[in-house]
């Protein structure tokens, strides 16, 4: 599949007149933006294939407040405002946060679990009114880039989970290439886009 290429992203940024940076650690910087409640388009590794975006072509956000769910539904996904998003959670912390984790299917965000009652309010943007959610467990094997972001986000906030949804707008295919990701950034209200080691922010 198409692999995120930092050098291509840099050249496209130059061609488009976009300011960009190359942080010392892109995963630490991404986690910092998310801890500050910024919404980040995340393009990392090879283009995904399958029914869900699992951290290679994702929109990531802090799951702590329902307002981020409302913002994404209204301005990016353009769908019913009540619809929640899925949480991506560090595999080693999954059972602390969710019941009924399906070990075989949860890495693919295709199984329904239930947020533990004492945890649900901390990931409000990712939980249905009945307490259910479609949790994705993340390991350093299943999605190494997202795993690093989650690890740093957990260290900064105490939350081992992030809102994770596919990098696209309603009725459009998932973003594949660097130029598509930059056009997405320019046409939606996300605050930053990460492409490989390159960070572009407003």
C-alpha positions in Angstrom: 0.0 0.0 0.0 0.9 3.7 -0.2 3.3 4.5 2.6 3.5 7.9 4.3 6.6 9.6 3.0 8.0 12.6 4.9 10.1 13.8 2.0 7.1 13.9 -0.3 5.1 15.7 2.4 7.9 18.3 2.7 8.0 18.9 -1.0 4.3 19.3 -1.3 4.2 21.7 1.7 6.9 23.8 -0.1 4.9 23.7 -3.4 1.7 24.8 -1.5 3.4 27.4 0.6 2.6 25.7 3.9 4.7 26.1 7.0 5.8 22.8 8.5 8.1 21.5 11.2 10.1 18.4 11.9 9.8 17.8 15.7 12.5 15.8 17.5 9.9 13.2 18.4 6.7 13.4 16.3 4.9 11.0 18.6 5.6 13.1 21.7 4.5 16.2 19.9 1.3 14.6 18.6 0.4 13.5 22.1 1.0 17.0 23.4 -1.4 18.5 20.8 -4.0 15.9 21.7 -3.5 16.6 25.4 -4.2 20.2 24.6 -7.5 19.1 23.0 -6.4 19.7 19.4 -7.8 17.5 16.7 -5.1 15.8 14.6 -5.1 14.1 11.2 -2.6 11.3 11.5 -1.0 9.7 8.5 1.6 7.1 9.5 3.0 4.1 7.8 1.3 2.2 5.0 -2.2 2.9 3.8 -4.8 0.7 5.5 -7.1 -1.8 4.0 -10.2 -2.9 5.8 -13.5 -1.6 7.3 -11.8 0.6 9.9 -8.9 3.1 10.2 -6.7 1.7 12.9 -4.1 4.4 13.3 -2.4 4.7 9.9 -5.0 7.0 8.3 -6.9 8.4 11.3 -8.4 11.5 12.9 -7.3 11.5 16.5 -8.7 13.5 19.4 -8.9 13.7 23.2 -11.9 11.5 24.2 -12.5 13.3 27.5 -15.2 15.8 26.4 -18.4 15.3 24.4 -17.7 18.6 22.6 -15.1 17.0 20.4 -17.6 14.4 19.3 -20.1 17.2 18.4 -17.4 19.2 16.5 -16.3 16.2 14.5 -19.8 15.1 13.7 -21.0 18.6 12.7 -17.9 20.0 10.8 -16.0 17.0 9.5 -18.2 13.9 9.3 -21.3 15.9 8.7 -23.6 13.3 10.3 -26.0 13.1 13.3 -24.5 15.0 16.2 -25.3 12.3 18.8 -23.2 9.6 17.1 -20.1 8.7 19.1 -16.7 7.6 17.9 -14.6 4.6 18.8 -11.9 4.6 21.4 -8.4 3.3 20.7 -6.9 2.0 24.0 -3.5 0.6 24.9 -3.9 -3.1 25.0 -2.3 -3.5 28.4 -4.9 -1.1 29.9 -8.0 -2.3 28.0 -9.4 -4.4 30.8 -9.2 -1.6 33.3 -11.4 0.5 31.1 -13.7 -1.9 29.2 -15.7 -5.1 29.9 -16.3 -7.8 27.3 -13.1 -7.2 25.4 -12.9 -9.7 22.5 -9.1 -10.4 22.3 -9.4 -11.7 18.7 -11.5 -8.9 17.2 -10.7 -5.8 19.3 -7.4 -5.0 17.5 -9.6 -4.4 14.4 -12.2 -2.2 16.0 -15.0 -4.6 15.1 -16.3 -5.9 18.4 -18.6 -4.2 20.9 -17.5 -3.8 24.5 -18.8 -1.8 27.4 -17.0 1.0 29.2 -16.6 0.4 32.9 -19.1 2.7 34.8 -16.4 4.5 36.7 -14.4 5.2 33.4 -17.1 6.1 30.9 -17.3 9.8 31.8 -13.5 10.1 31.2 -13.9 9.0 27.5 -17.4 10.6 27.0 -16.8 11.3 23.3 -16.5 7.6 22.6 -19.3 6.0 24.6 -22.9 5.4 23.5 -25.8 6.4 25.8 -26.1 2.7 26.9 -22.4 2.6 27.8 -21.3 0.5 24.8 -18.5 1.3 22.4 -16.4 -0.3 19.7 -13.0 -0.3 21.5 -9.8 -0.9 19.5 -7.0 -2.4 21.5 -3.6 -1.2 20.3 -0.2 -2.8 20.7 3.2 -2.0 19.4 2.7 -4.8 16.9 -0.8 -4.0 15.6 -0.2 -0.3 15.1 3.2 0.9 16.3 2.8 4.6 15.5 -0.6 4.9 17.2 0.8 2.8 20.1 3.6 5.4 20.6 1.1 8.3 20.5 -1.1 6.6 23.1 1.8 5.8 25.3 2.9 9.4 25.4 -0.7 10.7 25.7 -1.2 8.3 28.7 2.0 9.6 30.3 0.9 13.2 29.9 -2.8 12.8 30.9 -3.4 9.5 32.7 -5.7 8.5 29.9 -4.6 5.4 27.9 -7.3 6.0 25.2 -7.9 8.3 22.3 -10.8 9.0 20.0 -9.9 7.3 16.7 -12.0 7.7 13.5 -11.2 7.3 9.8 -9.4 10.1 8.0 -12.1 11.2 5.6 -15.2 13.3 5.3 -18.7 12.0 4.9 -19.3 9.8 1.8 -15.6 10.1 0.7 -12.9 7.4 0.7 -10.2 7.3 3.4 -7.3 9.6 2.7 -4.4 7.7 1.1 -1.6 10.1 0.0 0.3 13.0 1.4 -1.4 15.6 -0.9 -4.8 14.2 -0.1 -4.0 14.6 3.6 -2.9 18.2 3.2 -6.0 19.1 1.2 -8.1 17.5 4.0 -6.3 19.6 6.5 -6.9 22.8 4.5 -10.6 22.0 4.0 -11.6 20.9 7.5 -11.3 22.4 11.0 -8.7 19.9 12.3 -5.9 21.8 14.0 -2.9 19.8 12.7 -1.9 17.1 10.3 1.0 14.7 10.9 2.5 12.9 7.9 5.3 10.6 8.8 7.7 12.9 10.7 6.2 16.1 9.3 3.8 18.3 11.4 1.7 21.0 9.8 -0.5 23.0 12.2 -2.7 26.1 12.1 
